[in-house]
């Protein structure tokens, strides 16, 4: 199985962002974190990908998951 490209768009104060990152760590999944509160380029990228200004937003390869959708994340990471 090839390594998945996982990106988490988050903010420092977002509870669900922390939950997503802990979930990924427990699964042993590496990810890139982008702080959309501090990084305007990441914020624009997230808006382009999701059409929304809401975190957490997670991309796994070309799939987008909004919020902590554990079932969808498990499915995409399987």
PEQUIRA-V648588 format. One record per backbone hydrogen bond with DSSP energy under -1.0 kcal/mol. NH is the residue of the N-H (numbers start at 1). CO is the residue of the C=O. If there is no record, write none. Layout:
nh = [NH/NH]
co = [CO/CO]
//
This chain:
nh = [7/8/9/10/14/18/19/20/21/22/23/24/25/26/27/28/29/32/34/36/39/43/44/45/46/47/48/49/50/51/57/58/59/60/61/63/65/67/69/70/73/74/75/76/77]
co = [59/32/57/34/11/14/15/16/17/18/19/20/21/22/23/25/24/6/8/10/35/39/40/41/42/43/44/45/46/47/9/65/7/63/5/60/58/56/67/68/69/70/71/72/73]
//
